[in-house]
Amino acid sequence: MSSGSELQLQRALTGIFLLCVVGLGGGCSKWAAPTLRVTGASVTDESDEGFVISFTLEGENSNDEPLPLHAVQYRVLLDGKTVFNGVRSAEVTLPRYGTQTLQLPASISHEDYAGSPDELVQSGVRFQVSGVLVYITPGNLSDLLFDVGIRRPKVAFVERGTFRDANAPPSEGAGG
């Protein structure tokens, strides 16, 4: 057997064992998912090719243990048109019973949006930012299940608003 096949067999057996342990031990579901909301949007960079809008995402943890955030996959629409899709490493841990913010930059080319950043505010352009955040629940078993890809908890978010002011929070919430 090749070393690649042995590794696949070892992972499969580990996965079966862990599923049995989780099934008997009640799993890792005692942790509440974080709540997420977009609290701001601003143009942070501009060039001849386009501009960057940075969305501020606030995560809240209602658990008595910190929640490490793993990655965010997100999409941005301006006036109903998709102008950005991306994935970013979260690089943040939500403190126990606390909140933490992270920035979600969206690089938008002039090919995707012909207007200028100033027009976003002046014209009241509507935006939507939505995505999925993958996080890690506390505990050694949770870490192991995450590392082998068996359990990757995630929470979705969507926020809609209108650019009123380059540093203002969104005008309409649909957080989640």
Protein Blocks (a to p, Z undefined) as FASTA:
>chain_A
ZZklmmmmmmmmmmmmmmmmmmmnopamlbccdddddfbdcdfbdcfkbccddddddddd
fbfbdcddfbdcddddeehiafbdcdddfkiacdehiacdddddddddfklpmbdfklmm
mnopacddddddddddedjklmmmmmnomaccddddddddddfbfkbccfbdcbZZ
